[in-house]
Every structure is written in structure tokens, then in C-alpha cells.
Amino acid sequence: MINNTKLSIRGVLAGALMVSTASAFALERPQTMDDMWKIIQAQQKQIDDMKAAIASASTSAKANTNPTAAVSTTAIKGDVVSVTTQTAENNVNPNPTVSTETKASTTSVKNLERKTNILSQEVEKLRTNLAIPEEKQLKSTYGMGPAASKVYQVGKGLSIGGYGEGFYQDVVGNKGAARSTADLERVVLYVGYKFNDKILFNSELEFEHATTGEGAEAKGEVSAEFASLDFFFNPMINARAGLVLMPMGMTNRMHEPLFYFGNHRPVVEQTIIPTTWREMGAGIFGSITPNWTYTTYVVNGLDAKGFTSNGIYEGKGGGSNSKAQSFGYVAQMNYDPQALPGVTVGGSAYVGNAGQDQVFNGQKPNVLTQLYEGHVQWKYRGLEFRTLGSWGLINDAGILSQTAGANPITGQGVIGSQNYGWYSEVGYDVLPLIIKDTPQYLAPFFRFEKLNTIAKAPAGFLTDPTKDWQIFQFGLQYKPHPQVVLKADYRNFVAKQGTQPSDFNLGFGFIF
């Protein structure tokens, strides 16, 4: 009977070990993370089977113990399972304790189990770091749009986000040469990578007007809107270098379609403050206090040869072989007073030479360019209110106007030595008044803008009154989902002189 017990225990343990390990060894070298998980699961099953075999062996040994019986013990040494039998001839306890070899076996199983747990944890970390992270709540970070801020929320590794927008525009009133259009204005992909807690890369790749086949900006292009490396030291001071979004105004960095009213960005923040304005540069950013943030960069200067009577928009470098004989300096500060939740007060300034050591009408002017703005935003329950004012100066505007062939009598083609623009807008989410606790959003809004790109003409030139505009806009903003928006709006343009066609717009936007 003792021999039969010995053989039975040996067979059970050896069989359990062979069966449980067969599937793990059959997988060969793991090719994917799932293959690795299968090996871990097979290893765990092996542990469970071995523990059951030890328990069974001990029970059998106890059941066959008598004053002249044998005590069987099991030992696991490496990959070998063995069963030994000892005869107790004198003073055998009816309930013998587990032998030293059995204790060693149990210890071996516990060690293997611990190593398996460690391996499982490490594989889980790899899975998390290598895979695209699960969706997290989208929120703005360091003044960037929520979708552009996803990389700041991941622990490590790759981050992908994006946004898109399109609209139908019906030109009304005095159309002239204008025609109604339908346009997929842009589709954007954010790609970021967090190397560790101190360094990350973030970028925005934009595809405009659905195609680039025509080879002209108006027909579509692919652009890097920003691409920069961030270096984190502490909350008060961090560094950024690369193609950076200029921290000017409220829309240049926060330009995702869910976060401004209407199908088009405010005209003031397209013309007086260019958007999307980006330059090659480096600088620092951070929080002086939790409620007081700042960003400042040194960047390549503007190119005065791109300045027109419509403003400085075409003088942007954009990171495409930008002229860098001259430099610019930009800074923005924002304050969120704790006593006034939902309120943000801020301002920004840009100063830099735009001459770029180029010849204008036989001269090499510095073309010092200055741009200042201040803004206030207030969000209270369903209410959203924003206002912004901007003022710019261009030195040597007379030389630039002469080079451009401007008409000193009519003011046509004149580059203003001063320009300004301001707007105010208000919207209110009325849906909670109709449906309680709804995650959807429905807000009628109104915006008024006033701007003049030639607020003051250089000496010897008259202003062009066709550049002095007022814009009345009203519309409706509906979000069936927090990341999707449907828009309808009407814009009425009024020029001090001449006519400007008004337009009606229907559109959509999304972020992810």
C-alpha cells in the first residue's frame, strides 16, 4: 500500500506539472503582448496545479500514517518533482507535521508565485506605456486647447488627438465676385510623445481645404501649426523650444472649434492679431501662483515685405525657412482671481524688428513692430462672455507704403502706421432651463467687432476708409455631445466706405 501511495502521488504531481507547462512551452517566443499574457496565465495555472498536488500528497500521507506506516513527502527542486517515503517505527504522532522538504516545496511555489506577480505588473506597465492611452477628460493645459493638451495627461508614451471643422457659406447682399461655398476648412491631428516626467514633444499637423493637389494655399495645404519640446523643472518655470504658437489674444492658442462662437474665428483675432500665428523660438512658461500664469518667448521676427493694407498677417514666418536676421519678443500673462470663479483677466505684448536687413525703396529700415492686447473672459453657469481689445504700431510704414506703390491720395495700398480692433461677445446655454441635468448644450450668441487696419496713415498718405469695419454677428451653437458642435450664424459687415458682402454660415466641428 505504501508503494502504491508513493507511485500515485508521484504520478499526480508529475502529470500536473507536465500538463500545466505544456501550453506555456508550446507558445514559443512571444510575438505580441497578448502572447506574453498567455504565458503568464499558463504559469499561474502551473502554480495552482502544483499547490493542489502538494496538498493532495500531504493529505494522502496523513491518511496512511500509523505506528508502522510510512510518511510520504514531496519535493520540488527546479523542474523535478519527487516523492520520498520514510517509515516511522517508534512513537509516530497520529497527526504528523509536514516534513522539511514539504516546507521547502511550499516556499518554492511561493517564490514562483511572487515572481509571476512581478512579471504581470511589469507587462501591464509596458502595455500602458506602449499603447495609445485610454480617453481621459479633455481639459486645457498651459493655455492650449483641450485636444492639444492630451499629451500632458498621459503617464508616458504616445498621445493622439485632433479636431476638424467644415461649413457652408452663403454670400448675401452685394455679392460682387463672391460666391457661396462649401468647405472642409481643416482637419487636424495632434501627435505627442511623453518621454518621461521631465520631457515631452507636442505637435499639430493641419490639412486645409480637403486637398493639396492644386499647389496653392487657397486650394489647400498641409502645415505644422506647432511642433515643440517641453522641459519641466517646477510649476513656476518650465522651458519650450521649437515651432511655437504665439501667446497673443484668446484664440491663437485656443483655436479648436468648440471653444469660440460662430463658424469663423473673430475677425479681430484673424486680422489685427494673426491666427494661427506661429514662429520658431524658445522661451519659458509656468505659474507664479496657481491663479497667475505666464508664457514668454524669443522668436524669429516678422517679415515686413509681407505687410499689406490688411495688416501684418502675411508677415508671419510660420517656421518655413523663416527670416531670422531680426528677432521678436512676446509675452502673455493671465490671472484667474479666486474671489471671482470663472473670470480670467489677461494681456499680451509683442515687440520686434521686421526689416530683416532687407532693402525697401533703397533703404534698410528696422520696421519696429509692436502689438498689444488685453482680454477678459467670464464663465458663470450657462453664461459665457468675452471681450478683447488690440492695438498695433508699425514704424517706417511710409517707406513700406512707397515700396508697395500705395496711392497717397486715395489711401489704396497704404500700410497703416497704427491699427486697432476690439470685440465683445456673449452667449447663454438655454438647454438646462428646458432639460434638467442634460450634458448637451444650446446657446444663442451675439458678437460685435470693430477694427481698422489703417487707423493712422504714415506721413504723406491718406487713410483708406474701406478698411474701417464694423461686424454684427449672431447665431446658435449646439453641442449634442461635449466633443461635437453644430453651428449656424449670420455676419453683417459694415464698412465706413464701400460695401462688404454679408454671409450666412452652417457648419460643424469636433475634437477628440
C-alpha positions as CSV (number, residue, x, y, z in Angstrom):
1,M,0.0,0.0,0.0
2,I,2.8,2.4,0.8
3,N,4.4,1.8,-2.6
4,N,1.1,2.4,-4.3
5,T,0.7,5.6,-2.4
6,K,4.2,6.7,-3.4
7,L,3.5,5.9,-7.1
8,S,0.1,7.6,-7.0
9,I,1.5,10.9,-5.6
10,R,4.4,10.9,-8.0
11,G,2.1,10.4,-10.9
12,V,-0.3,13.1,-9.8
13,L,2.5,15.7,-9.3
14,A,4.4,14.8,-12.5
15,G,1.2,14.8,-14.5
16,A,0.1,18.1,-13.2
17,L,3.4,19.7,-13.9
18,M,3.6,18.3,-17.5
19,V,0.0,19.4,-18.3
20,S,0.2,22.8,-16.9
21,T,3.5,23.7,-18.5
22,A,2.8,22.2,-21.9
23,S,0.7,25.2,-23.1
24,A,3.3,27.7,-22.0
25,F,6.2,26.0,-23.7
26,A,4.1,25.5,-26.9
27,L,3.8,29.2,-27.4
28,E,7.5,29.5,-28.3
29,R,8.8,33.1,-28.4
30,P,6.0,35.6,-27.7
31,Q,5.2,37.9,-30.6
32,T,2.7,40.2,-29.0
33,M,1.7,41.5,-25.6
34,D,-1.3,39.1,-25.6
35,D,1.1,36.1,-26.2
36,M,3.1,37.3,-23.1
37,W,-0.2,37.4,-21.1
38,K,-1.0,33.8,-22.2
39,I,2.4,32.6,-20.9
40,I,1.8,34.4,-17.6
41,Q,-1.6,32.8,-17.3
42,A,-0.2,29.3,-18.0
43,Q,2.5,29.9,-15.4
44,Q,-0.2,30.9,-12.9
45,K,-2.1,27.7,-13.7
46,Q,1.1,25.7,-13.2
47,I,1.5,27.2,-9.7
48,D,-2.1,26.4,-8.8
49,D,-1.8,22.8,-10.0
50,M,1.5,22.3,-8.1
51,K,-0.1,23.7,-4.9
52,A,-3.0,21.3,-5.3
53,A,-0.7,18.4,-5.9
54,I,1.3,19.2,-2.7
55,A,-1.9,19.5,-0.7
56,S,-3.2,16.2,-2.1
57,A,0.2,14.4,-1.4
58,S,0.2,15.7,2.2
59,T,-3.4,14.5,2.7
60,S,-2.6,11.1,1.3
61,A,0.4,10.8,3.5
62,K,-1.5,11.7,6.6
63,A,-4.3,9.3,5.8
64,N,-1.9,6.3,5.6
65,T,0.1,7.1,8.7
66,N,0.1,4.6,11.6
67,P,2.8,3.5,14.1
68,T,4.4,1.3,11.4
69,A,3.3,3.3,8.3
70,A,5.3,5.5,6.1
71,V,5.2,9.3,5.8
72,S,5.4,10.5,2.2
73,T,6.7,13.9,1.4
74,T,7.1,15.9,-1.8
75,A,10.0,18.0,-3.0
76,I,10.2,20.4,-6.0
77,K,13.8,21.1,-7.0
78,G,14.0,23.1,-10.2
79,D,11.7,21.3,-12.7
80,V,11.9,17.9,-10.9
81,V,9.1,16.6,-8.7
82,S,10.0,13.7,-6.4
83,V,8.2,11.7,-3.7
84,T,10.1,10.0,-0.8
85,T,8.8,7.7,1.9
86,Q,10.1,7.4,5.4
87,T,9.0,4.7,7.9
88,A,8.1,5.8,11.4
89,E,8.9,2.8,13.7
90,N,8.7,4.5,17.1
91,N,6.4,7.0,18.8
92,V,4.8,8.2,15.5
93,N,2.4,11.1,16.0
94,P,-1.1,10.3,14.6
95,N,-1.1,13.8,13.1
96,P,2.5,14.2,11.7
97,T,3.8,17.7,10.7
98,V,4.8,18.5,7.2
99,S,8.4,17.5,6.6
100,T,11.3,20.0,5.9
101,E,11.2,19.0,2.2
102,T,7.5,19.7,2.0
103,K,8.1,23.2,3.6
104,A,10.8,23.8,1.0
105,S,8.4,22.8,-1.7
106,T,5.8,25.3,-0.4
107,T,8.5,28.0,-0.3
108,S,9.5,27.3,-3.9
109,V,5.9,27.7,-5.0
110,K,5.5,31.0,-3.1
111,N,8.7,32.3,-4.7
112,L,7.5,31.3,-8.2
113,E,4.1,33.0,-7.4
114,R,5.8,36.2,-6.3
115,K,7.9,36.3,-9.5
116,T,4.8,35.8,-11.6
117,N,3.1,38.7,-9.9
118,I,6.0,40.9,-10.5
119,L,6.2,39.9,-14.2
120,S,2.5,40.6,-14.6
121,Q,2.9,44.1,-13.1
122,E,5.8,44.9,-15.4
123,V,3.9,43.7,-18.5
124,E,0.9,45.8,-17.5
125,K,3.2,48.8,-17.3
126,L,4.6,48.1,-20.8
127,R,1.1,47.6,-22.1
128,T,0.1,51.0,-20.7
129,N,3.2,52.9,-21.9
130,L,3.3,51.5,-25.4
131,A,-0.4,51.6,-26.2
132,I,-2.4,54.7,-27.0
133,P,-3.8,55.7,-23.7
134,E,-7.4,55.4,-22.8
135,E,-9.5,58.5,-23.3
136,K,-9.3,61.0,-20.4
137,Q,-11.3,64.1,-19.7
138,L,-10.3,66.8,-22.1
139,K,-9.1,70.0,-20.4
140,S,-7.0,72.9,-21.3
141,T,-3.4,72.9,-20.1
142,Y,-0.8,75.7,-20.3
143,G,-3.3,77.8,-22.4
144,M,-3.6,75.2,-25.1
145,G,-6.8,73.8,-26.5
146,P,-8.1,70.7,-24.6
147,A,-7.4,68.3,-27.5
148,A,-3.9,69.8,-27.9
149,S,-3.4,69.2,-24.2
150,K,-3.9,65.4,-24.1
151,V,-0.2,64.6,-24.0
152,Y,0.1,66.4,-20.7
153,Q,-2.3,63.9,-19.1
154,V,-0.6,60.7,-20.1
155,G,1.9,58.9,-17.8
156,K,4.3,58.2,-20.6
157,G,4.4,57.4,-24.3
158,L,2.3,58.3,-27.3
159,S,-0.8,60.6,-27.3
160,I,-3.1,61.2,-30.3
161,G,-5.8,63.8,-30.6
162,G,-7.3,66.2,-33.1
163,Y,-10.1,68.3,-34.4
164,G,-11.9,69.2,-37.6
165,E,-14.4,71.7,-38.9
166,G,-16.3,72.5,-42.1
167,F,-19.1,74.8,-43.2
168,Y,-21.4,76.0,-45.9
169,Q,-21.3,79.8,-46.6
170,D,-24.0,81.6,-48.4
171,V,-22.9,85.1,-49.5
172,V,-25.8,87.5,-49.2
173,G,-26.4,91.2,-50.1
174,N,-24.0,92.8,-52.6
175,K,-22.1,89.7,-53.7
176,G,-19.8,91.2,-56.3
177,A,-17.3,88.5,-57.3
178,A,-18.1,86.5,-54.1
179,R,-19.8,83.1,-54.4
180,S,-21.4,80.7,-51.9
181,T,-19.0,77.9,-51.0
182,A,-18.9,74.6,-49.1
183,D,-15.5,73.8,-47.5
184,L,-13.9,71.3,-45.2
185,E,-11.8,74.0,-43.8
186,R,-9.4,71.9,-41.8
187,V,-8.7,68.5,-40.3
188,V,-6.1,68.5,-37.6
189,L,-4.0,65.7,-36.0
190,Y,-2.3,66.3,-32.6
191,V,0.6,63.9,-32.1
192,G,2.5,64.0,-28.8
193,Y,5.0,61.8,-27.0
194,K,5.9,61.9,-23.3
195,F,9.5,60.7,-22.9
196,N,9.3,61.0,-19.1
197,D,8.0,63.3,-16.4
198,K,10.5,66.0,-17.5
199,I,10.4,66.0,-21.3
200,L,7.6,65.7,-23.9
201,F,7.0,66.6,-27.5
202,N,3.8,68.0,-28.8
203,S,2.7,68.9,-32.4
204,E,-0.3,69.9,-34.5
205,L,-0.5,68.8,-38.2
206,E,-3.1,70.6,-40.2
207,F,-4.7,69.6,-43.5
208,E,-6.6,72.5,-45.0
209,H,-9.5,72.6,-47.6
210,A,-9.5,68.8,-48.1
211,T,-6.7,68.7,-50.6
212,T,-3.2,70.0,-51.5
213,G,-3.3,68.9,-55.2
214,E,-3.7,72.4,-56.6
215,G,-0.4,73.7,-55.2
216,A,-1.9,76.9,-53.8
217,E,-2.6,78.0,-50.2
218,A,-6.2,78.9,-51.1
219,K,-6.7,75.4,-52.5
220,G,-5.3,73.5,-49.6
221,E,-2.0,72.8,-47.8
222,V,-0.5,70.7,-45.1
223,S,1.2,72.6,-42.3
224,A,2.8,72.1,-38.9
225,E,0.8,74.5,-36.8
226,F,3.2,73.9,-33.9
227,A,5.9,71.3,-33.0
228,S,7.8,71.8,-29.8
229,L,9.7,70.2,-27.0
230,D,8.7,71.0,-23.4
231,F,11.1,70.7,-20.5
232,F,9.6,70.7,-17.0
233,F,11.5,71.9,-13.9
234,N,8.9,73.1,-11.4
235,P,5.5,74.7,-11.6
236,M,7.0,78.2,-11.6
237,I,9.4,77.8,-14.6
238,N,9.5,75.4,-17.5
239,A,11.0,75.7,-21.0
240,R,9.8,75.2,-24.5
241,A,11.6,75.2,-27.9
242,G,10.6,74.7,-31.5
243,L,7.7,75.9,-33.6
244,V,5.6,77.6,-31.0
245,L,2.1,79.2,-31.0
246,M,2.4,82.8,-30.2
247,P,0.6,83.6,-26.8
248,M,-1.4,86.5,-28.2
249,G,-5.1,87.0,-27.5
250,M,-7.6,84.3,-26.6
251,T,-8.0,82.4,-29.9
252,N,-4.5,81.9,-31.3
253,R,-3.7,79.0,-28.9
254,M,-7.3,78.0,-28.0
255,H,-8.5,77.7,-31.6
256,E,-10.4,74.5,-31.5
257,P,-13.9,74.9,-33.0
258,L,-15.9,74.1,-29.8
259,F,-14.3,77.0,-27.9
260,Y,-15.3,80.0,-29.9
261,F,-18.7,81.2,-31.1
262,G,-19.6,81.0,-34.8
263,N,-18.2,79.2,-37.8
264,H,-15.3,81.7,-38.2
265,R,-12.8,82.9,-35.6
266,P,-13.3,86.5,-34.6
267,V,-12.1,88.8,-37.4
268,V,-10.1,90.9,-35.0
269,E,-8.2,87.8,-34.0
270,Q,-7.5,87.0,-37.6
271,T,-6.5,90.4,-38.9
272,I,-5.2,92.6,-36.2
273,I,-3.8,89.5,-34.3
274,P,-2.9,87.0,-36.9
275,T,-4.1,83.4,-36.5
276,T,-2.9,80.8,-36.5
277,W,0.3,82.7,-35.7
278,R,3.4,80.5,-35.0
279,E,7.1,81.2,-35.2
280,M,10.4,79.4,-34.4
281,G,11.6,80.2,-31.0
282,A,12.2,79.3,-27.4
283,G,11.1,80.5,-24.0
284,I,9.7,79.8,-20.6
285,F,6.2,79.3,-19.1
286,G,4.7,78.5,-15.8
287,S,2.6,79.6,-12.8
288,I,3.8,82.3,-10.5
289,T,0.8,81.4,-8.3
290,P,-1.9,78.8,-9.0
291,N,-4.0,81.6,-10.3
292,W,-1.4,83.6,-12.2
293,T,0.2,82.1,-15.3
294,Y,2.7,83.4,-17.9
295,T,4.3,82.5,-21.2
296,T,7.2,84.3,-22.9
297,Y,9.3,83.5,-26.0
298,V,12.1,84.9,-28.1
299,V,11.2,84.2,-31.8
300,N,12.3,85.0,-35.3
301,G,11.0,88.4,-36.3
302,L,8.2,89.2,-38.8
303,D,8.9,89.9,-42.4
304,A,7.8,93.5,-43.3
305,K,7.7,92.6,-47.0
306,G,4.6,90.6,-46.2
307,F,2.8,93.6,-44.6
308,T,-0.2,94.9,-46.6
309,S,-3.0,97.4,-46.1
310,N,-4.9,94.5,-44.4
311,G,-2.3,94.2,-41.6
312,I,0.7,92.1,-40.6
313,Y,-0.9,88.7,-41.3
314,E,1.3,87.8,-44.3
315,G,4.4,88.8,-42.5
316,K,4.3,85.6,-40.3
317,G,7.3,83.3,-40.7
318,G,5.4,80.1,-39.9
319,G,8.5,78.0,-39.4
320,S,9.1,77.6,-43.2
321,N,12.6,79.0,-43.9
322,S,11.6,82.0,-41.8
323,K,13.9,85.0,-42.0
324,A,15.7,85.5,-38.7
325,Q,18.0,88.5,-39.2
326,S,15.7,90.2,-36.7
327,F,14.0,88.8,-33.6
328,G,10.8,89.3,-31.8
329,Y,9.8,89.1,-28.1
330,V,6.3,88.0,-26.9
331,A,4.8,87.5,-23.5
332,Q,1.3,86.9,-22.1
333,M,0.0,86.8,-18.5
334,N,-3.4,85.6,-17.3
335,Y,-4.9,85.9,-13.9
336,D,-7.9,83.9,-12.5
337,P,-9.0,85.7,-9.3
338,Q,-10.0,83.2,-6.7
339,A,-12.7,85.6,-5.5
340,L,-14.4,85.6,-8.9
341,P,-14.7,82.0,-10.1
342,G,-14.9,81.7,-13.9
343,V,-13.2,85.0,-14.5
344,T,-9.9,85.3,-16.5
345,V,-8.2,88.7,-17.0
346,G,-5.1,88.8,-19.2
347,G,-2.9,90.6,-21.7
348,S,0.0,90.1,-24.1
349,A,2.6,92.1,-25.9
350,Y,4.8,91.6,-29.0
351,V,7.8,93.7,-29.9
352,G,10.3,93.1,-32.7
353,N,12.0,94.4,-35.8
354,A,10.6,93.3,-39.1
355,G,13.0,94.8,-41.6
356,Q,15.1,91.6,-41.7
357,D,18.1,93.5,-43.2
358,Q,16.2,93.9,-46.5
359,V,16.1,96.8,-48.9
360,F,12.9,98.9,-49.1
361,N,12.9,101.8,-51.6
362,G,16.7,102.0,-51.4
363,Q,16.8,101.9,-47.6
364,K,17.2,99.2,-44.8
365,P,14.7,100.2,-42.2
366,N,14.3,98.4,-38.9
367,V,10.5,98.4,-39.1
368,L,9.9,98.1,-35.4
369,T,6.6,96.4,-35.0
370,Q,4.5,96.4,-31.8
371,L,1.3,94.7,-30.9
372,Y,-0.6,94.8,-27.6
373,E,-3.8,93.3,-26.4
374,G,-6.0,92.9,-23.3
375,H,-8.8,90.5,-22.7
376,V,-11.4,89.4,-20.2
377,Q,-13.4,86.2,-20.1
378,W,-16.2,85.3,-17.7
379,K,-18.0,81.9,-17.5
380,Y,-20.8,81.6,-15.0
381,R,-23.1,78.6,-15.2
382,G,-24.6,78.9,-18.7
383,L,-23.2,82.4,-19.3
384,E,-20.1,83.0,-21.5
385,F,-18.8,86.5,-22.0
386,R,-15.6,87.5,-23.7
387,T,-14.1,90.8,-24.7
388,L,-10.7,91.7,-26.3
389,G,-9.0,94.9,-27.5
390,S,-5.8,95.1,-29.5
391,W,-3.6,98.0,-30.8
392,G,-0.6,97.8,-33.1
393,L,2.1,100.2,-34.3
394,I,4.4,99.8,-37.4
395,N,7.4,102.1,-37.6
396,D,8.7,103.1,-41.1
397,A,5.2,102.4,-42.6
398,G,5.8,105.3,-45.0
399,I,8.8,103.5,-46.5
400,L,6.8,100.3,-46.8
401,S,3.9,102.1,-48.4
402,Q,6.2,103.7,-51.0
403,T,7.7,100.3,-51.8
404,A,4.2,98.8,-52.2
405,G,3.2,101.5,-54.6
406,A,0.4,102.9,-52.4
407,N,-1.7,105.8,-53.7
408,P,-1.1,108.7,-51.4
409,I,-4.4,110.4,-52.4
410,T,-7.0,107.5,-52.1
411,G,-5.1,105.6,-49.5
412,Q,-5.3,102.4,-51.5
413,G,-2.4,100.1,-50.7
414,V,-1.3,102.1,-47.7
415,I,0.3,100.2,-44.8
416,G,-1.0,101.8,-41.6
417,S,1.4,103.1,-39.0
418,Q,-1.3,102.2,-36.4
419,N,-4.1,99.7,-36.3
420,Y,-6.6,98.6,-33.8
421,G,-9.5,96.2,-33.2
422,W,-11.8,95.1,-30.5
423,Y,-14.8,92.8,-30.0
424,S,-17.3,91.7,-27.3
425,E,-19.5,88.6,-27.4
426,V,-22.0,86.9,-25.1
427,G,-23.8,83.6,-25.2
428,Y,-26.0,81.6,-22.9
429,D,-26.7,77.9,-22.6
430,V,-30.5,77.7,-22.5
431,L,-30.9,74.0,-22.6
432,P,-30.6,73.4,-18.8
433,L,-33.7,75.6,-18.5
434,I,-35.6,73.2,-20.6
435,I,-34.0,69.8,-19.8
436,K,-32.6,69.5,-16.3
437,D,-29.1,67.9,-15.9
438,T,-28.5,67.5,-19.6
439,P,-25.0,67.1,-20.9
440,Q,-26.0,68.8,-24.1
441,Y,-25.5,72.5,-24.9
442,L,-27.6,75.0,-26.8
443,A,-26.5,78.7,-26.8
444,P,-27.7,81.6,-28.8
445,F,-24.9,84.2,-29.1
446,F,-24.1,87.7,-30.3
447,R,-20.8,89.3,-31.2
448,F,-19.8,92.8,-32.2
449,E,-16.5,93.7,-33.7
450,K,-14.8,96.9,-34.8
451,L,-11.4,97.1,-36.5
452,N,-9.4,99.4,-38.7
453,T,-6.1,98.2,-40.2
454,I,-5.2,101.8,-41.2
455,A,-6.2,103.6,-38.0
456,K,-3.4,106.1,-38.8
457,A,-1.7,106.5,-42.1
458,P,2.0,107.4,-42.4
459,A,3.0,111.0,-43.2
460,G,2.2,111.9,-46.8
461,F,-0.6,109.3,-47.2
462,L,-4.3,109.4,-46.5
463,T,-6.2,106.6,-44.8
464,D,-8.3,104.1,-46.7
465,P,-11.9,104.2,-45.2
466,T,-12.7,100.8,-46.8
467,K,-10.5,99.2,-44.1
468,D,-12.6,100.6,-41.2
469,W,-15.2,97.9,-40.4
470,Q,-17.9,97.0,-38.0
471,I,-19.3,93.5,-37.9
472,F,-22.5,92.4,-36.3
473,Q,-22.9,88.6,-35.8
474,F,-25.5,86.4,-34.1
475,G,-26.1,82.7,-34.2
476,L,-26.7,79.4,-32.5
477,Q,-24.3,76.9,-31.0
478,Y,-25.5,73.3,-30.3
479,K,-23.4,70.5,-28.8
480,P,-25.2,67.2,-28.9
481,H,-22.0,65.7,-27.3
482,P,-19.3,67.6,-25.3
483,Q,-16.9,67.0,-28.1
484,V,-19.1,67.8,-31.1
485,V,-20.7,71.1,-32.2
486,L,-23.2,72.2,-34.8
487,K,-23.2,75.9,-35.7
488,A,-25.4,78.5,-37.5
489,D,-24.6,82.2,-37.7
490,Y,-25.1,85.4,-39.7
491,R,-22.5,88.1,-40.1
492,N,-23.3,91.6,-41.3
493,F,-20.2,93.7,-42.4
494,V,-20.4,97.5,-42.5
495,A,-17.5,99.5,-43.9
496,K,-17.1,103.2,-43.4
497,Q,-16.9,103.5,-47.1
498,G,-17.7,100.9,-49.8
499,T,-19.6,97.7,-49.3
500,Q,-18.6,94.3,-47.9
501,P,-20.8,91.2,-48.6
502,S,-22.5,89.7,-45.5
503,D,-22.8,85.9,-45.1
504,F,-24.9,83.1,-43.6
505,N,-23.0,80.0,-42.3
506,L,-23.9,76.5,-41.4
507,G,-21.1,74.3,-40.0
508,F,-19.9,71.6,-37.7
509,G,-16.8,70.9,-35.6
510,F,-15.4,68.2,-33.4
511,I,-12.4,67.4,-31.1
512,F,-11.0,64.0,-29.9
